[in-house]
């Protein structure tokens, strides 16, 4: 096998990553009635725990699908927020004990819940207020802080599914019966 072939995704990987990206969108869509509660961050972290760098592929598929659903104007921040989450998760060493991984994953997942509004606010201020004025951005952040707390609580709870789901996905990848 050539060196360049090792970097290519197999047909199986393409299919699996497409399904995982679609699962992110479906899971978010199913929970749209509950404000700021969705498993997207948790699923991204599961995929990153299992596939490491290649988890960027289901993320990109999710971002494209969500952009097709909602339009580019509302989705721009997702293109920097979720890759940042992927990168932070990727920095957690795969060699850590499960206890240490769980702590890291919980911190990252909860942080992205609480920080989501802050990371999203500059874009909202630009689109809706036509400004990057810091006082207006901070006002936007303050107005949405209660939603960020809900988001953080949901992400905190979801973070405890990361390791069990990652272990399940690894078993499925190896062809081992999950039961």
GIKAPE-V420387 format. One record per residue. N is the residue number from 0. RES is the residue in three letters. BURIAL is I if it has 24 or more other ideal C-beta (glycine too) atoms within 12 Angstrom, else O. D_CENTER is the distance of its C-alpha to the mean C-alpha in Angstrom with 2 decimals. Layout:
N,RES,BURIAL,D_CENTER / N,RES,BURIAL,D_CENTER
This chain:
0,UNK,O,33.06 / 1,UNK,O,32.66 / 2,UNK,O,30.23 / 3,UNK,O,28.59 / 4,UNK,O,28.14 / 5,UNK,O,26.06 / 6,UNK,O,23.31 / 7,UNK,O,23.28 / 8,UNK,O,21.08 / 9,UNK,O,23.24 / 10,UNK,O,23.61 / 11,UNK,O,22.16 / 12,UNK,O,18.97 / 13,UNK,O,18.70 / 14,UNK,O,19.24 / 15,UNK,I,16.83 / 16,UNK,I,13.94 / 17,UNK,O,15.00 / 18,UNK,O,15.06 / 19,UNK,I,11.65 / 20,UNK,I,10.22 / 21,UNK,O,12.71 / 22,UNK,I,11.79 / 23,UNK,I,8.36 / 24,UNK,I,10.71 / 25,UNK,O,13.45 / 26,UNK,I,11.81 / 27,UNK,I,10.80 / 28,UNK,O,14.32 / 29,UNK,O,16.05 / 30,UNK,O,15.04 / 31,UNK,O,15.85 / 32,UNK,O,19.09 / 33,UNK,O,17.57 / 34,UNK,O,16.60 / 35,UNK,I,13.23 / 36,UNK,I,12.55 / 37,UNK,I,9.90 / 38,UNK,I,7.95 / 39,UNK,I,4.75 / 40,UNK,I,3.11 / 41,UNK,I,6.13 / 42,UNK,I,6.21 / 43,UNK,I,3.98 / 44,UNK,I,6.27 / 45,UNK,I,9.01 / 46,UNK,I,9.08 / 47,UNK,I,9.28 / 48,UNK,I,11.88 / 49,UNK,I,13.77 / 50,UNK,I,13.69 / 51,UNK,O,13.14 / 52,UNK,O,13.50 / 53,UNK,I,13.59 / 54,UNK,I,9.94 / 55,UNK,I,9.86 / 56,UNK,I,11.88 / 57,UNK,I,9.88 / 58,UNK,I,7.17 / 59,UNK,I,10.41 / 60,UNK,I,11.82 / 61,UNK,I,9.29 / 62,UNK,I,9.82 / 63,UNK,I,13.48 / 64,UNK,I,13.86 / 65,UNK,I,12.43 / 66,UNK,O,14.67 / 67,UNK,O,17.51 / 68,UNK,O,17.18 / 69,UNK,O,17.04 / 70,UNK,O,18.54 / 71,UNK,O,17.76 / 72,UNK,O,19.00 / 73,UNK,O,16.33 / 74,UNK,I,13.41 / 75,UNK,O,14.39 / 76,UNK,I,12.36 / 77,UNK,I,9.04 / 78,UNK,I,10.53 / 79,UNK,O,10.79 / 80,UNK,I,8.25 / 81,UNK,I,5.00 / 82,UNK,I,7.62 / 83,UNK,I,8.86 / 84,UNK,I,6.15 / 85,UNK,I,6.61 / 86,UNK,O,10.20 / 87,UNK,I,10.58 / 88,UNK,I,9.54 / 89,UNK,I,11.84 / 90,UNK,O,14.49 / 91,UNK,I,14.88 / 92,UNK,O,17.94 / 93,UNK,O,18.02 / 94,UNK,O,21.58 / 95,UNK,O,20.98 / 96,UNK,O,22.33 / 97,UNK,O,20.15 / 98,UNK,O,21.17 / 99,UNK,O,20.06 / 100,UNK,I,16.71 / 101,UNK,I,16.23 / 102,UNK,O,17.23 / 103,UNK,I,14.92 / 104,UNK,I,11.81 / 105,UNK,I,13.10 / 106,UNK,I,13.80 / 107,UNK,I,10.51 / 108,UNK,I,8.62 / 109,UNK,I,11.65 / 110,UNK,I,11.95 / 111,UNK,I,8.82 / 112,UNK,I,10.23 / 113,UNK,I,13.60 / 114,UNK,I,12.94 / 115,UNK,I,10.98 / 116,UNK,I,14.45 / 117,UNK,I,16.03 / 118,UNK,I,13.76 / 119,UNK,I,14.20 / 120,UNK,I,17.93 / 121,UNK,I,19.56 / 122,UNK,I,18.53 / 123,UNK,I,19.74 / 124,UNK,I,22.90 / 125,UNK,O,23.56 / 126,UNK,O,23.12 / 127,UNK,O,24.79 / 128,UNK,O,27.15 / 129,UNK,O,27.78 / 130,UNK,O,27.63 / 131,UNK,O,25.89 / 132,UNK,O,28.31 / 133,UNK,O,26.83 / 134,UNK,O,28.65 / 135,UNK,O,27.15 / 136,UNK,I,23.60 / 137,UNK,O,24.24 / 138,UNK,O,25.81 / 139,UNK,I,22.79 / 140,UNK,I,20.58 / 141,UNK,O,23.26 / 142,UNK,O,23.55 / 143,UNK,I,19.95 / 144,UNK,O,19.76 / 145,UNK,O,20.56 / 146,UNK,I,17.55 / 147,UNK,I,15.38 / 148,UNK,O,17.24 / 149,UNK,O,16.46 / 150,UNK,I,12.72 / 151,UNK,I,13.16 / 152,UNK,O,15.41 / 153,UNK,I,13.15 / 154,UNK,I,10.32 / 155,UNK,I,13.34 / 156,UNK,O,14.69 / 157,UNK,I,11.67 / 158,UNK,I,11.41 / 159,UNK,I,14.77 / 160,UNK,I,13.63 / 161,UNK,I,11.61 / 162,UNK,I,14.92 / 163,UNK,O,16.83 / 164,UNK,I,14.40 / 165,UNK,I,14.15 / 166,UNK,O,17.95 / 167,UNK,O,18.36 / 168,UNK,I,16.48 / 169,UNK,O,18.66 / 170,UNK,O,21.68 / 171,UNK,O,20.97 / 172,UNK,O,20.64 / 173,UNK,O,23.95 / 174,UNK,O,25.57 / 175,UNK,O,26.27 / 176,UNK,O,26.72 / 177,UNK,O,24.09 / 178,UNK,O,27.00
